[in-house]
Amino acid sequence: MPAPRPAPRKRSAPQTANDVIRWAAFSCLLVPVVLVSYGISLAGAVSATLGLTAVTWACGALLRQSERGAAQLRADEEARRPGRHGRPETGAHRGGHHNGGNTPVG
């Protein structure tokens, strides 16, 4: 009698751009606190925060654009999958009604 196989592990859901951006925004808020606590001037901490915020915003825009592109690619692949019998779903089916494609045009 074979040993029972362990149950397959569930894969964690991939992080979305919103999750990544939320963590980056938290880091942008945490950086000035750490910098000021280490003795950097308030102006320097604010300057670093503004720079990090700009980079975070730009990266977030790129991540969202990438997610939209990936979703569009998945939708295109789904549309191109063959039908039930290995043929594309669009087009004429065998035995169906044809609109007189073989009649001469006069």
Backbone as a printed PyTorch tensor [residue, N CA C, xyz], in Angstrom:
tensor([[[  0.8510,  -1.1700,   0.0000],
         [  0.0000,   0.0000,   0.0000],
         [  0.9030,   1.2410,   0.0000]],

        [[  0.7580,   2.1160,  -0.9930],
         [  1.6220,   3.2950,  -1.0660],
         [  1.2780,   4.2970,   0.0420]],

        [[  2.2970,   5.0290,   0.4320],
         [  2.1010,   6.0530,   1.4690],
         [  1.2690,   7.2040,   0.9050]],

        [[  0.3990,   7.7810,   1.7310],
         [ -0.4150,   8.8990,   1.2320],
         [  0.4730,  10.1000,   0.9200]],

        [[  0.1240,  10.7540,  -0.1680],
         [  0.8790,  11.9410,  -0.5590],
         [  0.4300,  13.1300,   0.2710]],

        [[  1.3640,  14.0080,   0.6020],
         [  0.9620,  15.2020,   1.3540],
         [  0.1040,  16.1120,   0.4790]],

        [[ -0.7800,  16.8400,   1.1310],
         [ -1.6540,  17.7660,   0.4070],
         [ -0.8060,  18.8500,  -0.2480]],

        [[ -1.1590,  19.2440,  -1.4860],
         [ -0.3800,  20.2910,  -2.1450],
         [ -0.4950,  21.6110,  -1.3850]],

        [[  0.6260,  22.3140,  -1.3070],
         [  0.6280,  23.6010,  -0.6100],
         [ -0.0240,  24.6540,  -1.4850]],

        [[ -0.7890,  25.5000,  -0.8340],
         [ -1.4000,  26.6050,  -1.5600],
         [ -0.3380,  27.6550,  -1.8320]],

        [[ -0.3410,  28.1700,  -3.0390],
         [  0.5880,  29.2350,  -3.3730],
         [  0.0060,  30.5500,  -2.9090]],

        [[  0.8680,  31.3730,  -2.3680],
         [  0.3670,  32.6690,  -1.9180],
         [  0.0320,  33.5260,  -3.1300]],

        [[ -0.9330,  34.3820,  -2.9400],
         [ -1.3580,  35.2530,  -4.0380],
         [ -0.2360,  36.2280,  -4.3800]],

        [[ -0.0420,  36.5080,  -5.6530],
         [  1.0120,  37.4480,  -6.0120],
         [  0.6750,  38.8530,  -5.5220]],

        [[  1.7140,  39.5950,  -5.2040],
         [  1.4870,  40.9580,  -4.7460],
         [  1.0200,  41.8160,  -5.9160]],

        [[  0.0380,  42.6230,  -5.6440],
         [ -0.4090,  43.5440,  -6.6680],
         [  0.3590,  44.8450,  -6.5270]],

        [[  0.2330,  45.6830,  -7.5260],
         [  0.9300,  46.9730,  -7.4820],
         [  0.4710,  47.7840,  -6.2830]],

        [[ -0.7970,  47.6870,  -5.9200],
         [ -1.2950,  48.4490,  -4.7710],
         [ -0.6050,  48.0360,  -3.4750]],

        [[ -0.3720,  46.7320,  -3.3110],
         [  0.3220,  46.2690,  -2.1070],
         [  1.7400,  46.8150,  -2.0510]],

        [[  2.4270,  46.7540,  -3.1650],
         [  3.8050,  47.2330,  -3.2220],
         [  3.8560,  48.7320,  -2.9630]],

        [[  2.9390,  49.4660,  -3.5470],
         [  2.9170,  50.9190,  -3.3760],
         [  2.5860,  51.2830,  -1.9320]],

        [[  1.6890,  50.5210,  -1.3020],
         [  1.3620,  50.7770,   0.1010],
         [  2.5920,  50.6350,   0.9910]],

        [[  3.3800,  49.5870,   0.7600],
         [  4.5970,  49.4060,   1.5470],
         [  5.6130,  50.5060,   1.2510]],

        [[  5.7120,  50.9190,   0.0060],
         [  6.6490,  51.9910,  -0.3470],
         [  6.2300,  53.3020,   0.3090]],

        [[  4.9320,  53.5820,   0.3480],
         [  4.4570,  54.8010,   1.0010],
         [  4.7470,  54.7600,   2.4960]],

        [[  4.5800,  53.5980,   3.1020],
         [  4.9180,  53.4510,   4.5160],
         [  6.4020,  53.7360,   4.7390]],

        [[  7.2310,  53.2350,   3.8500],
         [  8.6690,  53.4820,   3.9640],
         [  8.9910,  54.9600,   3.7950]],

        [[  8.2850,  55.6290,   2.8960],
         [  8.5050,  57.0680,   2.6960],
         [  8.1590,  57.8550,   3.9580]],

        [[  7.1900,  57.3770,   4.7080],
         [  6.8420,  58.0410,   5.9610],
         [  7.8160,  57.6910,   7.0840]],

        [[  8.3890,  56.5080,   7.0210],
         [  9.3030,  56.0600,   8.0560],
         [ 10.7020,  56.6680,   7.9110]],

        [[ 11.1210,  56.9270,   6.6860],
         [ 12.4760,  57.4400,   6.4250],
         [ 12.7610,  58.7490,   7.1630]],

        [[ 11.8970,  59.7590,   7.0980],
         [ 12.2510,  61.0000,   7.8030],
         [ 12.3690,  60.8160,   9.3120]],

        [[ 11.5570,  59.9360,   9.8700],
         [ 11.6330,  59.6790,  11.3100],
         [ 13.0050,  59.0960,  11.6560]],

        [[ 13.4460,  58.1380,  10.8790],
         [ 14.7410,  57.5080,  11.1320],
         [ 15.8740,  58.5080,  10.9050]],

        [[ 15.7860,  59.2900,   9.8170],
         [ 16.8480,  60.2500,   9.5270],
         [ 16.9740,  61.3050,  10.6200]],

        [[ 15.8400,  61.8240,  11.0870],
         [ 15.8840,  62.8390,  12.1490],
         [ 16.4100,  62.2190,  13.4440]],

        [[ 16.0420,  60.9710,  13.7160],
         [ 16.5300,  60.3320,  14.9410],
         [ 18.0430,  60.0770,  14.8920]],

        [[ 18.5990,  59.9640,  13.6980],
         [ 20.0440,  59.7850,  13.5650],
         [ 20.7890,  61.1130,  13.4430]],

        [[ 20.0930,  62.2130,  13.5660],
         [ 20.7540,  63.5090,  13.6220],
         [ 20.7940,  64.2870,  12.3280]],

        [[ 20.1350,  63.8180,  11.3000],
         [ 20.0690,  64.5810,  10.0450],
         [ 19.1120,  65.7500,  10.2690]],

        [[ 19.3720,  66.8490,   9.6200],
         [ 18.4990,  68.0140,   9.7920],
         [ 17.0990,  67.7150,   9.2510]],

        [[ 16.1300,  68.4540,   9.7450],
         [ 14.7500,  68.2810,   9.2960],
         [ 14.6250,  68.5860,   7.8060]],

        [[ 15.3460,  69.6080,   7.3390],
         [ 15.3080,  69.9540,   5.9150],
         [ 15.8650,  68.8070,   5.0710]],

        [[ 16.9250,  68.1750,   5.5280],
         [ 17.4920,  67.0330,   4.8070],
         [ 16.5430,  65.8510,   4.7770]],

        [[ 15.8660,  65.6220,   5.8940],
         [ 14.9060,  64.5160,   5.9620],
         [ 13.7160,  64.7670,   5.0420]],

        [[ 13.2380,  66.0120,   5.0290],
         [ 12.1170,  66.3600,   4.1460],
         [ 12.5350,  66.2210,   2.6880]],

        [[ 13.7360,  66.6580,   2.3870],
         [ 14.2480,  66.5510,   1.0230],
         [ 14.3260,  65.0850,   0.5760]],

        [[ 14.8390,  64.2330,   1.4450],
         [ 14.9230,  62.8070,   1.1220],
         [ 13.5260,  62.2110,   0.9450]],

        [[ 12.5980,  62.6290,   1.7810],
         [ 11.2270,  62.1290,   1.6870],
         [ 10.5740,  62.5280,   0.3760]],

        [[ 10.7840,  63.7710,  -0.0330],
         [ 10.2120,  64.2210,  -1.3110],
         [ 10.7940,  63.4300,  -2.4840]],

        [[ 12.0960,  63.1820,  -2.4400],
         [ 12.7210,  62.3860,  -3.5000],
         [ 12.1870,  60.9650,  -3.5440]],

        [[ 12.0830,  60.3430,  -2.3700],
         [ 11.5470,  58.9830,  -2.3180],
         [ 10.0860,  58.9220,  -2.7610]],

        [[  9.3390,  59.9420,  -2.4020],
         [  7.9280,  59.9810,  -2.8090],
         [  7.8070,  60.0880,  -4.3280]],

        [[  8.6470,  60.8970,  -4.9410],
         [  8.6130,  61.0230,  -6.4010],
         [  8.9700,  59.6970,  -7.0760]],

        [[  9.9920,  59.0290,  -6.5620],
         [ 10.3870,  57.7370,  -7.1310],
         [  9.2820,  56.7020,  -6.9150]],

        [[  8.6670,  56.7110,  -5.7360],
         [  7.5810,  55.7810,  -5.4450],
         [  6.3980,  56.0050,  -6.3900]],

        [[  6.0640,  57.2570,  -6.6310],
         [  4.9510,  57.5720,  -7.5300],
         [  5.2520,  57.0800,  -8.9450]],

        [[  6.4640,  57.3240,  -9.4130],
         [  6.8330,  56.8990, -10.7740],
         [  6.8240,  55.3720, -10.8920]],

        [[  7.3780,  54.6940,  -9.8940],
         [  7.3850,  53.2310,  -9.9290],
         [  5.9750,  52.6630,  -9.8480]],

        [[  5.1140,  53.2990,  -9.0580],
         [  3.7250,  52.8530,  -8.9660],
         [  3.0050,  52.9790, -10.2960]],

        [[  3.2600,  54.0800, -10.9880],
         [  2.6390,  54.2650, -12.3100],
         [  3.1210,  53.1820, -13.2740]],

        [[  4.4090,  52.8750, -13.2360],
         [  4.9420,  51.8240, -14.1090],
         [  4.3970,  50.4500, -13.7390]],

        [[  4.2560,  50.1710, -12.4470],
         [  3.6990,  48.8870, -12.0220],
         [  2.2510,  48.7210, -12.4670]],

        [[  1.4690,  49.7660, -12.3080],
         [  0.0630,  49.6780, -12.7430],
         [ -0.0380,  49.4910, -14.2490]],

        [[  0.8090,  50.1870, -14.9940],
         [  0.8150,  50.0310, -16.4550],
         [  1.2110,  48.6030, -16.8270]],

        [[  2.1650,  48.0460, -16.1100],
         [  2.5920,  46.6710, -16.3590],
         [  1.4710,  45.6870, -16.0500]],

        [[  0.7380,  45.9150, -14.9660],
         [ -0.3950,  45.0360, -14.6360],
         [ -1.4750,  45.0990, -15.7100]],

        [[ -1.7500,  46.3000, -16.2080],
         [ -2.7520,  46.4220, -17.2830],
         [ -2.2970,  45.6860, -18.5340]],

        [[ -1.0130,  45.8140, -18.8680],
         [ -0.4820,  45.1110, -20.0400],
         [ -0.5460,  43.6050, -19.8780]],

        [[ -0.2290,  43.1030, -18.6830],
         [ -0.2880,  41.6650, -18.4350],
         [ -1.7260,  41.1660, -18.5090]],

        [[ -2.6630,  41.9340, -17.9830],
         [ -4.0720,  41.5380, -18.0500],
         [ -4.5510,  41.5030, -19.4970]],

        [[ -4.1310,  42.4600, -20.2940],
         [ -4.5130,  42.4890, -21.7040],
         [ -3.9100,  41.2980, -22.4380]],

        [[ -2.6680,  40.9550, -22.1250],
         [ -2.0080,  39.8080, -22.7500],
         [ -2.7330,  38.5210, -22.3980]],

        [[ -3.1310,  38.3630, -21.1240],
         [ -3.8830,  37.1670, -20.7290],
         [ -5.2140,  37.1010, -21.4550]],

        [[ -5.8820,  38.2380, -21.6060],
         [ -7.1700,  38.2500, -22.3130],
         [ -6.9820,  37.8760, -23.7780]],

        [[ -5.9250,  38.3620, -24.3920],
         [ -5.6520,  38.0160, -25.7930],
         [ -5.3530,  36.5310, -25.9480]],

        [[ -4.6050,  35.9600, -25.0030],
         [ -4.3030,  34.5340, -25.0750],
         [ -5.5590,  33.7000, -24.8910]],

        [[ -6.4420,  34.1110, -23.9970],
         [ -7.7040,  33.3880, -23.8000],
         [ -8.5360,  33.4170, -25.0730]],

        [[ -8.5340,  34.5380, -25.7730],
         [ -9.3380,  34.6620, -26.9870],
         [ -8.7810,  33.7860, -28.1070]],

        [[ -7.4800,  33.5150, -28.1020],
         [ -6.8700,  32.7350, -29.1750],
         [ -6.8740,  31.2410, -28.9020]],

        [[ -7.2990,  30.8100, -27.7420],
         [ -7.2920,  29.3760, -27.4460],
         [ -8.2590,  28.6570, -28.3740]],

        [[ -7.8890,  27.4470, -28.8010],
         [ -8.7800,  26.7090, -29.7060],
         [-10.0520,  26.2620, -28.9910]],

        [[-11.0570,  25.9850, -29.7960],
         [-12.3510,  25.5610, -29.2650],
         [-12.3160,  24.1280, -28.7780]],

        [[-13.4750,  23.5390, -28.6940],
         [-13.6430,  22.2210, -28.0950],
         [-12.9200,  21.1210, -28.8700]],

        [[-12.8460,  21.2120, -30.1770],
         [-12.2490,  20.1520, -30.9940],
         [-10.8830,  20.5560, -31.5370]],

        [[-10.2260,  21.4950, -30.9110],
         [ -8.8950,  21.8670, -31.3510],
         [ -8.8750,  22.8860, -32.4700]],

        [[-10.0480,  23.3790, -32.8460],
         [-10.1220,  24.3820, -33.8960],
         [-10.5330,  25.7060, -33.2630]],

        [[-10.1930,  26.8050, -33.8810],
         [-10.6750,  28.0850, -33.3630],
         [-12.1930,  28.1110, -33.3380]],

        [[-12.7670,  28.8260, -32.3880],
         [-14.2190,  28.8260, -32.2420],
         [-14.9290,  29.6490, -33.3010]],

        [[-14.2440,  30.5700, -33.9200],
         [-14.9000,  31.3960, -34.9280],
         [-14.8370,  30.7090, -36.2820]],

        [[-15.6900,  31.1040, -37.2050],
         [-15.6620,  30.5540, -38.5560],
         [-16.8050,  29.5880, -38.7740]],

        [[-16.8710,  29.0650, -39.9890],
         [-17.9480,  28.1480, -40.3590],
         [-17.7050,  26.7830, -39.7320]],

        [[-18.7950,  26.1230, -39.3450],
         [-18.7090,  24.7860, -38.7730],
         [-19.1330,  23.7870, -39.8310]],

        [[-18.6450,  22.5650, -39.7170],
         [-19.0220,  21.5410, -40.6870],
         [-20.5250,  21.2900, -40.6390]],

        [[-21.1120,  21.1690, -41.7920],
         [-22.5270,  20.8520, -41.8700],
         [-23.4310,  22.0500, -41.6410]],

        [[-22.8520,  23.2100, -41.4500],
         [-23.6510,  24.3920, -41.2270],
         [-24.1520,  24.9930, -42.5170]],

        [[-24.9810,  25.9870, -42.4190],
         [-25.5240,  26.6750, -43.5800],
         [-24.4730,  27.6120, -44.1480]],

        [[-24.2730,  27.5240, -45.4590],
         [-23.3110,  28.4150, -46.1260],
         [-24.0940,  29.4320, -46.9480]],

        [[-23.5850,  30.6080, -47.0380],
         [-24.2940,  31.6770, -47.7130],
         [-23.9900,  31.7370, -49.2110]],

        [[-24.0790,  30.6400, -49.8910],
         [-23.9360,  30.6220, -51.3360],
         [-22.5620,  31.0750, -51.8000]],

        [[-21.5190,  30.6610, -51.1500],
         [-20.1690,  31.0890, -51.5070],
         [-19.7190,  30.5410, -52.8480]],

        [[-20.3530,  29.4520, -53.3670],
         [-19.9270,  28.8320, -54.6250],
         [-20.7990,  29.2430, -55.8040]],

        [[-21.7830,  30.0670, -55.6120],
         [-22.6400,  30.4770, -56.7250],
         [-21.9720,  31.5900, -57.5110]],

        [[-22.1200,  31.5690, -58.8350],
         [-21.4990,  32.6210, -59.6420],
         [-22.1880,  33.9600, -59.4260]],

        [[-21.4190,  35.0010, -59.4960],
         [-21.9510,  36.3390, -59.3550],
         [-22.1970,  36.8780, -60.7500]],

        [[-23.3950,  37.3670, -61.0020],
         [-23.7140,  37.7320, -62.3710],
         [-24.0880,  39.1070, -62.5760]]])
